Amino acid sequence: MLEAQQSAPMFRSYNQNNEMISLADFAGEKNIVLYFYPKDDTPGCTIEANDFTKLAEEFAKRDTVVIGVSKDSCDSHTQFIEKYGLKVDLLADTSGELCESYDVWREKEKNGIKKMAILRSTFIIDKQGNLADVHYGVNHEGHAEEMLEKIKSMNGEKTEEQ
């Protein structure tokens, strides 16, 4: 498992527009909220993506980009974004390499059947490329708001928690 204060694992993957996006693209300029989710257009994943979309401007005001990652294809991501009017980039980790490097590809048991799946997780990466915050096994409800509060706190702003 990754921990806060470590260097974030490097990533390079295609987004919904078939553009290569990498950690290095944001170095020194943007914080990143990198969230991993199981599958496009499923109930919890849709709620989470819509919640991040609602707060996209608030994140942008704080030099922060929100990027979702799943093993879905670029085409699937494009359809998901268009269907809900999402304002986040979605990376297609079809090889699973990114999921492996962030340790979110885990065995899961449901109804007595074991299978591999993405553990819903979020990583806040600061402008220097370090993990400022690490959350494994998150609940989608209220999660986007919680991540915004963490970003505000990183920027020295008063937060609802303070």
N, C-alpha and C positions, 0 to 999 in steps of 0.2 A: 504494500500500500504506500502511496505517496503521502508526504506530509508537508505542512506549511513550512516555508523558508527554504525548501529545496529548489534547485533550478527546475523549471518546467521542462518536461520532455519535449524535444523538438517535434513539430508536426508539419506535414505538407499533405494536403489533400484537395480534391476538386470540390468546388461549391456547386450550388444549383445551376449556375451559369456556365459550368465546365471551365471555370477559372481556377488556377492553382492558388491556394491560400496557404500561407505558412506563418509560423510563429514569428519569424524574422521580419515579416511585413509590418509588424506593429511595434518593433523594438524601439524604445526611447520615445514613442509617441502615444501609444494607447494601452490602457489596461484591457484585459480580455476576460469576459465571463464565458468560459468554455463548458457547455453542458452536454452531457451524454444522455440520450434517451433511447428507449427500445425500438420504436417503430413509428413511421409517419402515419398520420391520420387515424390514430387510435385514441380512445377517450382521454387518458391521462396526459399523453404526449401532446395532444391538441390543446388541452387546457394550459399546459406549461408554455407552449409556443405562443399562444394568444396572450398570456400574462406577460411574457417578455416583450412581445410586440407593443402592448399597451404602455409599457415603460421605456420603450426604445429611445424616445427623446430625452428622458431623464438620464439614461445611461450615457447617451451621446454628449450631453452637457458636461459630463464628468470624464471626458476623454476615454470612454469605455465602449468597446464593441461587444456584442453578444453573438456567440457562434454556437449553434447546435451541431451535434454529431450523432449519426446513427449509421448502421450498415446498409441503409437504403441507397438506391442509385440516385444519380443527379436528376434523372427524369422524375422519379418519385418525389424528390425534394421540390422540384419545380411545380408539380401538381399540388403538393401540400401547401406551398406558399401561395399559389394562385387561388386555391379553394378558400383559404382563410384570410388572405391579404396580409400575410406575415411580413414583418420588417426585421427579420434576422437572417443572417447567412446560415446555411445548413451544409455541412461537409459530408460527403459520401465516402465513408470508410468501408468500402466494399471488401477490401482485403482483411479488415479487422486489425491491421497493424496499429492504428491509432488507439483503438480500444485496448489492445494488449499493453501498449506503452503507458497508458494511464491506469492500468489495472482495473478496468471496469467490465471485462469479459469474464463472467463468472458462471459457475454452475448454479442452477436454480431448480427447486423442486416444487411442482404443482400437481396436486392430486396423485401423489406417489410417483410421478414421472419426472426424472431428472433430465435437464437439457441445459445447454449453454445459452446465455442471454446477456444483454447489456444491463448492468446494474445502474439505475438512474443515479447519476453523480454530477457534481459541478465543481469546477476549479476556477478560482480567481487568480489570474496571472497579472502581476504588476508590469509596469513599463520596462523594468529591467529584466523581465523574463523569469522572475521567481514566482513560486506558488505562494500567494499571499493568504489563501484560504482553500481548504480542501473539504469537500462534503461527499461521502459515499452513502448510497442508499437513501437518497432524499425523497421526501413526499412532494409531489408537484404542487399541492395546495399552499398558496402563500409563498412559494419558493422564490419567485421573481422579485417580490417585494423585499424579502429577506436579503437577497443578493444586492439589491439597490442600497439597502441600509449598510451593508458591509462596505460597498464602494464609497458611500458618503463618509463613513468612519475613516476609511483609508485617506480620504481627502481632507480630513480634519473638520468635517462638517458635523454639526449637532445632528443626532439621529433620534428617532422615536424611542430607541432603547435607552438613551442617556437622559 
